Structures are given as structure tokens and as C-alpha cells.
């Protein structure tokens, strides 16, 4: 079994009584991790999937039905999967927690962004910590533990550590790029299986998850939007252009995109506007969690790099190492740098993703200077690249992400 970094942190005693919210894309391994922890702690019978009618019936008969599965045990873990699809689910969890926090630790898993489901005045405030599980990362497949990917205070030291590491994952990265990081298609090793899986996965997301989580009646428009997005990866997304293509209102397009983010189909990066004169401030870039969807090799590689960087910043946040965010940089003149990681609201590292090693254009270096002379990194699909220049770094993605 592949060791996921989430296991190293999520269930540790340092997070005390709080419920563990484990969220992420459907079929990326949340249930496997939760059930594995239940089995390890001798609580295998305490997994309850609220998609199942019998679980909802048990709840209607006895609000505290989960207690029967753990009768006689002084302390137990309990997992509720997909409970966020239930009406008033937050109030239900609040009751469970307030009644049984001294005897139980609750794991809440779901294929929806619960941060988007929450609202001001949340009844669960102070009762949970959120952990995110994404598709398989190259670092997880390379082994060695999460700590190997931790950042240094000085970003230059972090990059030097990456440059000095031994490249071992070129073949694995190629397999990820072809099959995706979702465990089932990746472990199949089959392109044909991956293609069939991808088609069924999309239908399941639109017809089931988005139907249950949103009030959108025209789900066929969401499917049409999914067909348009692969060609628009790597560029700031114009909602007006999509509105014209779909022949719907601006607000409708906005709601469709929010639904796709809610269901962990895509994620968006905002433009970074501080310190960069004439930077754009509105249009976001969108990427798929399944980076195999973009049509061209270049956009697929950029999408892959975006997911790997998102996994990194989420890992660092979930491990309590600071506040990290992922942006892109673009000026009104159209000069763009693909990614910027910020640490505690300050620029940390700037990235440009390219298929092959080459000199970086002047605007990338200008962006790095305007952001406080942060390190500028060329991430390339090309193997065997590991060099540090006067004002930039060139690193193979298989070395940097492993």
C-alpha cells in the first residue's frame, strides 16, 4: 500500500479532541485512509457511509447509533463518510461532538470542499481541523516521508536541498502524467483503463456529487463547461467568453465554476497583485485535479505542476508549518509567470513551468525582482536538469517534486 503523507499527521494526539475533516477529490483515497486508521485502532466497525440508506435509517431510529458499534470500549474512533450531503449536517455533527467528545474521536470524510459549504457563524467553529488529501504526489510515490518535502525558512536553502537530491523518479513522473495521480488508474498501469475510468469519473461527479451538493438544475451546462475547460488551462479564464460559448448568464457560469470547485473537480489560482505594478487583479486561472484532461503536452505539464505545488502548500499548512498560498503573476500587458508561493503573506518562490530547459525571459526575472528578489525557478519536464545561476534555478520536475 502506498504511504500517504496525511497518515503521518491527521490522527496524531497533538490535535486533541477536534474532529478531523478529511476532504479531497472523489476516489483519491480518503476512505482507504480512514478505514485503515479505524482498523489500526481496533474500531473497524465504526465506519458509517451516509450515502447508504441503512446508515440514514439507523440515525433516524437512534441519533447516537454509532455508540452500539463501540459498546464496552473506553475510547473509540468513528468515521462518518459523506455526511455533508445530509440536511443540517453541521448541527448533527455538533450534537455528536458536544455529547461524546470525551469518549470518541470523529473522522469526517467527504468529496466536497467543506470550506465552501461553511458559512459565517458556523456552528462547528472550534470543533474541527481540516486536512486535505489530493491525488498521489511524486514525493509520496518516492517514499521517505513528508518531512523530506518541508520548506526551509530561507527559500534558497530549500532549493539547494532540491538541487542536491538524487533523481529517482523520472519514470514514475511519466506514468503520473499519462495515467493521473488517482490511485485506481495509476496503479492499473493501463492507458486504456485510465481513459475509461476518466469518462466514468466525470459522469459520476456531474450526475451524483454536483446534483447532491448544488441547486443547479441545468447539469448538462456543467458538462458542457467541462468540455470547454481543457483548452483553457494555463490562461486566465474569461467568464464573459464562457458565457457566450454556453449561451447562459454571467452569474450562471460563475455558479457552475463554483460547483466544480466545490466538488473538487478544479481549483483556481488568483493573481498576485501586491508589489507588481499594473498587475491584473480579477481573472483566475483554473486547473483540473486530474491533470490528464488538458489536450496539449505543455498545458498538461503545467496542470501537473500546479497540482503538485498545491499539494505542497496544502501539506505545509496541514502540518502547521505556516500560512502558504499559491498564486500566479500577470500584468495588464500580458506578461505572466506561472506560479508564486507565498509564506505568511510574503512572496517565497516564483515558478515558471516549461517542457524543456531554456533561458527564462526578462519579464520572469523582473517579476522576481519586484516581489523582493525572491528565487525564480524554471521547472522543466526535461530530465537531468539541476543548476543554479546568478538569478534563477533550473530544476527537472522529477527532481523537485520527488
Buried (B, 14 or more C-beta within 10 A) or exposed (E): EEEBBBBBBBBEEEBEEBBBBBBBBBBBBBBBBBBBBBEEBEBBBBBBBBEEEEBBEBBEEEEEBBBEBBEEBEEBBBBBBBBBBBEEBBEBBBBBBEEBBEEBBBBBBBBBBBEEBBEEEEEBEEBBBBBBBBBBBBBBBBEEEBEEBBBEEEBEEBBBBBBEBEBBBBEBBEBBBBBBBBBBBBEBEEEEBBEEBBEEBBEBBBEBBBBBBBEBEEBEBBBBBBEEBBEBBBEBBEBEEBBEBBEBEEEBBEBBBBBBBBBBBBBBBBBBBEBBEEBBEEBBBBBBBBBBBBEEEBBBBBBBBBBBBBBBBBBBBBBEEBEBBBBBBBBEEEBBBBBBBBBEEEBBBBBBBBBEBEEBEEBBBBBBEBBEEBBBBBBBBBBEBBEBEEEBBBBBBBBBBB
